[in-house]
């Protein structure tokens, strides 16, 4: 993985791609670092609304088991 923070001085840049990335799918993502907090806020809002949307499917008798459900599943699977 290559990560580089730059401060562009013009509207175009040239990227040298490592030989090991040739013939592979690569992803380029560009955002201003001061936008990162905005992106994280959006994701938190999405998670909150998703939880609310799924709340109607909750089984109240199972809610107290949620905190240990994953651990119990793994223990049962590999015993």
VMD Tcl script that builds the backbone (N, CA, C; Angstrom):
set m [mol new atoms 237]
animate dup $m
set s [atomselect $m all]
$s set {name element resname resid chain x y z} {
  {N N UNK 1 A 0.840 -1.165 0.000}
  {CA C UNK 1 A 0.000 0.000 0.000}
  {C C UNK 1 A 0.885 1.228 0.000}
  {N N UNK 2 A 0.481 2.208 -0.740}
  {CA C UNK 2 A 1.197 3.472 -0.798}
  {C C UNK 2 A 0.232 4.567 -0.366}
  {N N UNK 3 A 0.657 5.368 0.568}
  {CA C UNK 3 A -0.146 6.519 0.974}
  {C C UNK 3 A 0.770 7.721 1.001}
  {N N UNK 4 A 0.353 8.761 0.358}
  {CA C UNK 4 A 1.164 9.964 0.306}
  {C C UNK 4 A 0.266 11.184 0.444}
  {N N UNK 5 A 0.637 12.070 1.337}
  {CA C UNK 5 A -0.083 13.327 1.506}
  {C C UNK 5 A 0.700 14.393 0.753}
  {N N UNK 6 A 0.003 15.101 -0.124}
  {CA C UNK 6 A 0.650 16.156 -0.903}
  {C C UNK 6 A -0.146 17.445 -0.776}
  {N N UNK 7 A 0.479 18.548 -1.149}
  {CA C UNK 7 A -0.203 19.839 -1.224}
  {C C UNK 7 A -0.061 20.305 -2.675}
  {N N UNK 8 A -1.075 20.041 -3.493}
  {CA C UNK 8 A -0.970 20.385 -4.918}
  {C C UNK 8 A -0.822 21.900 -5.118}
  {N N UNK 9 A -0.022 22.257 -6.099}
  {CA C UNK 9 A 0.167 23.654 -6.465}
  {C C UNK 9 A -0.509 23.982 -7.789}
  {N N UNK 10 A -1.095 22.962 -8.417}
  {CA C UNK 10 A -1.816 23.139 -9.673}
  {C C UNK 10 A -2.925 22.098 -9.747}
  {N N UNK 11 A -3.728 22.131 -10.804}
  {CA C UNK 11 A -4.905 21.258 -10.876}
  {C C UNK 11 A -4.627 19.876 -11.450}
  {N N UNK 12 A -3.420 19.604 -11.861}
  {CA C UNK 12 A -3.114 18.267 -12.370}
  {C C UNK 12 A -1.820 17.763 -11.745}
  {N N UNK 13 A -1.772 16.439 -11.544}
  {CA C UNK 13 A -0.567 15.798 -11.023}
  {C C UNK 13 A -0.292 14.540 -11.837}
  {N N UNK 14 A 0.929 14.050 -11.785}
  {CA C UNK 14 A 1.309 12.813 -12.447}
  {C C UNK 14 A 1.693 11.804 -11.372}
  {N N UNK 15 A 1.220 10.601 -11.532}
  {CA C UNK 15 A 1.477 9.555 -10.543}
  {C C UNK 15 A 2.317 8.464 -11.181}
  {N N UNK 16 A 3.429 8.132 -10.543}
  {CA C UNK 16 A 4.242 7.000 -10.979}
  {C C UNK 16 A 3.730 5.759 -10.269}
  {N N UNK 17 A 3.351 4.773 -11.050}
  {CA C UNK 17 A 2.785 3.544 -10.489}
  {C C UNK 17 A 3.899 2.507 -10.357}
  {N N UNK 18 A 4.046 1.898 -9.182}
  {CA C UNK 18 A 5.077 0.875 -8.993}
  {C C UNK 18 A 4.873 -0.308 -9.943}
  {N N UNK 19 A 5.946 -0.900 -10.355}
  {CA C UNK 19 A 5.899 -2.041 -11.267}
  {C C UNK 19 A 5.034 -3.171 -10.701}
  {N N UNK 20 A 5.065 -3.351 -9.392}
  {CA C UNK 20 A 4.293 -4.434 -8.777}
  {C C UNK 20 A 2.787 -4.221 -8.888}
  {N N UNK 21 A 2.346 -3.007 -9.228}
  {CA C UNK 21 A 0.923 -2.723 -9.374}
  {C C UNK 21 A 0.438 -2.872 -10.811}
  {N N UNK 22 A 1.327 -3.101 -11.737}
  {CA C UNK 22 A 0.941 -3.241 -13.131}
  {C C UNK 22 A 0.054 -4.480 -13.288}
  {N N UNK 23 A -1.019 -4.353 -14.063}
  {CA C UNK 23 A -1.999 -5.409 -14.315}
  {C C UNK 23 A -2.796 -5.803 -13.077}
  {N N UNK 24 A -2.883 -4.896 -12.106}
  {CA C UNK 24 A -3.717 -5.122 -10.924}
  {C C UNK 24 A -4.727 -3.985 -10.837}
  {N N UNK 25 A -5.864 -4.266 -10.210}
  {CA C UNK 25 A -6.823 -3.204 -9.937}
  {C C UNK 25 A -6.269 -2.354 -8.804}
  {N N UNK 26 A -6.256 -1.061 -8.988}
  {CA C UNK 26 A -5.829 -0.135 -7.945}
  {C C UNK 26 A -6.907 0.915 -7.750}
  {N N UNK 27 A -6.931 1.518 -6.598}
  {CA C UNK 27 A -7.934 2.529 -6.288}
  {C C UNK 27 A -7.228 3.811 -5.881}
  {N N UNK 28 A -7.653 4.906 -6.467}
  {CA C UNK 28 A -7.154 6.224 -6.099}
  {C C UNK 28 A -8.291 6.973 -5.432}
  {N N UNK 29 A -8.026 7.491 -4.250}
  {CA C UNK 29 A -9.018 8.270 -3.526}
  {C C UNK 29 A -8.384 9.618 -3.204}
  {N N UNK 30 A -9.134 10.682 -3.468}
  {CA C UNK 30 A -8.610 11.996 -3.184}
  {C C UNK 30 A -9.637 12.791 -2.392}
  {N N UNK 31 A -9.219 13.313 -1.254}
  {CA C UNK 31 A -10.051 14.226 -0.485}
  {C C UNK 31 A -9.118 15.101 0.334}
  {N N UNK 32 A -9.571 16.287 0.631}
  {CA C UNK 32 A -8.794 17.189 1.475}
  {C C UNK 32 A -8.815 16.650 2.899}
  {N N UNK 33 A -7.685 16.689 3.575}
  {CA C UNK 33 A -7.619 16.130 4.915}
  {C C UNK 33 A -8.579 16.810 5.876}
  {N N UNK 34 A -8.895 18.074 5.646}
  {CA C UNK 34 A -9.859 18.730 6.529}
  {C C UNK 34 A -11.288 18.263 6.267}
  {N N UNK 35 A -11.513 17.499 5.186}
  {CA C UNK 35 A -12.822 16.907 4.911}
  {C C UNK 35 A -12.990 15.562 5.612}
  {N N UNK 36 A -11.920 15.011 6.122}
  {CA C UNK 36 A -11.954 13.676 6.726}
  {C C UNK 36 A -12.958 13.621 7.875}
  {N N UNK 37 A -12.991 14.654 8.722}
  {CA C UNK 37 A -13.937 14.668 9.835}
  {C C UNK 37 A -15.368 14.670 9.327}
  {N N UNK 38 A -15.631 15.388 8.233}
  {CA C UNK 38 A -16.972 15.410 7.661}
  {C C UNK 38 A -17.368 14.024 7.173}
  {N N UNK 39 A -16.442 13.315 6.550}
  {CA C UNK 39 A -16.711 11.968 6.044}
  {C C UNK 39 A -17.021 11.030 7.208}
  {N N UNK 40 A -16.235 11.111 8.285}
  {CA C UNK 40 A -16.470 10.254 9.444}
  {C C UNK 40 A -17.807 10.570 10.095}
  {N N UNK 41 A -18.183 11.857 10.150}
  {CA C UNK 41 A -19.477 12.228 10.716}
  {C C UNK 41 A -20.615 11.623 9.922}
  {N N UNK 42 A -20.512 11.625 8.608}
  {CA C UNK 42 A -21.552 11.050 7.755}
  {C C UNK 42 A -21.697 9.558 8.043}
  {N N UNK 43 A -20.566 8.861 8.154}
  {CA C UNK 43 A -20.628 7.429 8.421}
  {C C UNK 43 A -21.283 7.150 9.765}
  {N N UNK 44 A -20.977 7.944 10.795}
  {CA C UNK 44 A -21.597 7.749 12.101}
  {C C UNK 44 A -23.103 7.961 12.016}
  {N N UNK 45 A -23.531 8.979 11.264}
  {CA C UNK 45 A -24.960 9.222 11.092}
  {C C UNK 45 A -25.636 8.045 10.400}
  {N N UNK 46 A -24.965 7.482 9.377}
  {CA C UNK 46 A -25.525 6.331 8.667}
  {C C UNK 46 A -25.681 5.143 9.609}
  {N N UNK 47 A -24.688 4.908 10.469}
  {CA C UNK 47 A -24.776 3.787 11.399}
  {C C UNK 47 A -25.921 3.986 12.380}
  {N N UNK 48 A -26.073 5.202 12.856}
  {CA C UNK 48 A -27.150 5.471 13.806}
  {C C UNK 48 A -28.509 5.238 13.154}
  {N N UNK 49 A -28.680 5.692 11.927}
  {CA C UNK 49 A -29.969 5.512 11.267}
  {C C UNK 49 A -30.200 4.045 10.902}
  {N N UNK 50 A -29.147 3.313 10.590}
  {CA C UNK 50 A -29.290 1.893 10.294}
  {C C UNK 50 A -29.750 1.138 11.534}
  {N N UNK 51 A -29.144 1.456 12.673}
  {CA C UNK 51 A -29.566 0.813 13.912}
  {C C UNK 51 A -31.034 1.074 14.208}
  {N N UNK 52 A -31.467 2.311 13.962}
  {CA C UNK 52 A -32.864 2.650 14.177}
  {C C UNK 52 A -33.780 1.905 13.222}
  {N N UNK 53 A -33.344 1.754 11.988}
  {CA C UNK 53 A -34.157 1.068 10.987}
  {C C UNK 53 A -34.295 -0.420 11.309}
  {N N UNK 54 A -33.253 -1.005 11.883}
  {CA C UNK 54 A -33.284 -2.438 12.195}
  {C C UNK 54 A -33.895 -2.730 13.558}
  {N N UNK 55 A -34.128 -1.703 14.344}
  {CA C UNK 55 A -34.651 -1.878 15.692}
  {C C UNK 55 A -35.981 -2.632 15.703}
  {N N UNK 56 A -36.780 -2.462 14.683}
  {CA C UNK 56 A -38.089 -3.127 14.674}
  {C C UNK 56 A -37.981 -4.646 14.587}
  {N N UNK 57 A -36.799 -5.155 14.168}
  {CA C UNK 57 A -36.600 -6.598 14.073}
  {C C UNK 57 A -35.976 -7.185 15.343}
  {N N UNK 58 A -35.688 -6.345 16.320}
  {CA C UNK 58 A -35.016 -6.802 17.534}
  {C C UNK 58 A -35.927 -7.718 18.347}
  {N N UNK 59 A -35.305 -8.716 18.918}
  {CA C UNK 59 A -36.016 -9.613 19.829}
  {C C UNK 59 A -35.602 -9.206 21.243}
  {N N UNK 60 A -36.481 -8.552 22.009}
  {CA C UNK 60 A -36.115 -8.040 23.326}
  {C C UNK 60 A -35.543 -9.100 24.262}
  {N N UNK 61 A -35.963 -10.331 24.120}
  {CA C UNK 61 A -35.453 -11.370 25.012}
  {C C UNK 61 A -34.003 -11.750 24.699}
  {N N UNK 62 A -33.498 -11.366 23.546}
  {CA C UNK 62 A -32.133 -11.716 23.144}
  {C C UNK 62 A -31.149 -10.557 23.267}
  {N N UNK 63 A -31.632 -9.355 23.525}
  {CA C UNK 63 A -30.770 -8.178 23.551}
  {C C UNK 63 A -29.654 -8.319 24.580}
  {N N UNK 64 A -29.955 -8.869 25.756}
  {CA C UNK 64 A -28.924 -8.996 26.789}
  {C C UNK 64 A -27.835 -9.998 26.389}
  {N N UNK 65 A -28.089 -10.868 25.425}
  {CA C UNK 65 A -27.100 -11.852 24.967}
  {C C UNK 65 A -26.155 -11.301 23.907}
  {N N UNK 66 A -26.463 -10.123 23.367}
  {CA C UNK 66 A -25.684 -9.580 22.255}
  {C C UNK 66 A -24.218 -9.350 22.585}
  {N N UNK 67 A -23.921 -8.873 23.783}
  {CA C UNK 67 A -22.539 -8.512 24.106}
  {C C UNK 67 A -21.595 -9.708 24.071}
  {N N UNK 68 A -22.087 -10.908 24.322}
  {CA C UNK 68 A -21.216 -12.084 24.326}
  {C C UNK 68 A -21.514 -13.049 23.184}
  {N N UNK 69 A -22.370 -12.669 22.261}
  {CA C UNK 69 A -22.809 -13.592 21.205}
  {C C UNK 69 A -21.656 -14.051 20.317}
  {N N UNK 70 A -20.797 -13.133 19.910}
  {CA C UNK 70 A -19.703 -13.504 19.005}
  {C C UNK 70 A -18.735 -14.448 19.713}
  {N N UNK 71 A -18.371 -14.136 20.930}
  {CA C UNK 71 A -17.458 -14.977 21.688}
  {C C UNK 71 A -18.049 -16.377 21.873}
  {N N UNK 72 A -19.316 -16.458 22.211}
  {CA C UNK 72 A -19.978 -17.751 22.386}
  {C C UNK 72 A -19.999 -18.545 21.079}
  {N N UNK 73 A -20.258 -17.860 19.968}
  {CA C UNK 73 A -20.282 -18.532 18.667}
  {C C UNK 73 A -18.919 -19.143 18.348}
  {N N UNK 74 A -17.857 -18.377 18.552}
  {CA C UNK 74 A -16.507 -18.868 18.254}
  {C C UNK 74 A -16.154 -20.041 19.162}
  {N N UNK 75 A -16.476 -19.930 20.437}
  {CA C UNK 75 A -16.191 -21.035 21.349}
  {C C UNK 75 A -16.937 -22.302 20.938}
  {N N UNK 76 A -18.206 -22.170 20.594}
  {CA C UNK 76 A -18.986 -23.333 20.149}
  {C C UNK 76 A -18.441 -23.919 18.854}
  {N N UNK 77 A -18.032 -23.059 17.946}
  {CA C UNK 77 A -17.562 -23.521 16.640}
  {C C UNK 77 A -16.260 -24.308 16.755}
  {N N UNK 78 A -15.345 -23.901 17.645}
  {CA C UNK 78 A -14.020 -24.518 17.689}
  {C C UNK 78 A -13.811 -25.435 18.890}
  {N N UNK 79 A -14.858 -25.787 19.572}
  {CA C UNK 79 A -14.711 -26.759 20.679}
  {C C UNK 79 A -14.590 -28.145 20.160}
}
mol reanalyze $m
mol bondsrecalc $m
mol representation Tube
mol addrep $m
